[in-house]
Amino acid sequence: MNTWYSKSLGEGTVVYSRLRALNELRHQMCPDAPCPYSLYMDAVSAETIVLFDPRQIVLASAFGAMPCGQPNINGVRLIDLEYRPLPVSAQSSQMFSSPRIRTEPRLYA
């Protein structure tokens, strides 16, 4: 049971939309887990990486994370961003279950 799971959230502002999708899944699948994943910055590639410990296999698989060995988090290659997801509450559940508003313009034929 040493299999961890990881997935790159990418770089820059795309990370926020992917993190929102992860938080939506988390609210649906494991609302009682206080911190089901952690975020790290890969100092070499500048990617934001999400890591799931072995107990979070269901959430990790649903999010498309891939199996990996236990990461070596030493503050040199992987830097802990110390991000902690919002606790599940009535307010956060409402935020993650509300329909998204389209902000890009629609093109009509």
N, C-alpha and C positions, 0 to 999 in steps of 0.2 A: 504494500500500500504506500509506496514511495513515489507513485506517479503524480506529478503535478501537471498543470495545464497552463498554457500561455497563448496569448494572441496579441499581435500588434494592433494598436488603435491608430497607428499612423503618426503623422507629424502635423503640427500647426492646428488650425481651427477645426479640421475634420475630426479631431479627437473628441470635441464636445458633442457632436451628433452621435458618434459611436458610443460614447459614455452614457448618453441619455438612453439609447437603445438597451444598453446593459442594465441600467437602473430600472427600466421598465420590466425587463425580464426578471430581475431580482425581486421586484415587488410582487410579481405573479408567482414565482416559483419557490422562493425561500424567504418570505417576509420575516421569519423569526430569527434568521441568522444575522447577528449584529454587524459583521464585517466579512461577507462571503468572498471578497477578492481584495487585492492590493494593486496599486499602480506604481510603476517604476519608469524611470527615464533610462534608456540605453545611451550611455555617454558616447559610444562610438557612432551609432546610427542616428541619434537624436529622436528615435521613435519612443512613443509612450507604449509601454507594455503592461498588459493586465495579467496578473498571475492568480491562479486558483489553487488552493491547497487540495490534497487528495480527497478531503471530505466533501468538496463542492463539485463532484464529477457531473451531476445532473445539470447544474447551472452552466458549468464550463462547456459541456457538450452542446447544450441549447444555444450558446453564444458562438459556437464554432471554434472554440479553443482547441489546440492540439496538445497531445500528451508530451511531457518533457520530464527530465530529471529534476530533482530538487535544485532550485537555482542557488548560485553562490552570490548572495547579496552582501557585498563588502563596501559599498559606497564608492567604488572606483568605476566598475563597468555598469552595474545596475545601481541607480540612485533612488532610494525610497522617496516618493513624492508626498508621503504621509497623508494621502487622500483617504478619507473615510466616507462611505456612502451615507446619505441621509437615513436616520432611523425611520422605520416604517411607522407612519402615523396616518390619521385621517387626512391631514393636509397633504402629506407627500403622496399618499395613494391617489388622491384626487388629481394632483399635478401630473402623475405618471399615467393616469388612465384617461385624461382629457384628450380630445382629438387635437391633432396638430394643425396649426394654421399655416396654410401655404403662403410663402412669402415671395416665391419666384413668379414672374408674370406668366400668364397663360397665353399661348399662341393659338390663334384661331385660323382655320383654313379659309 
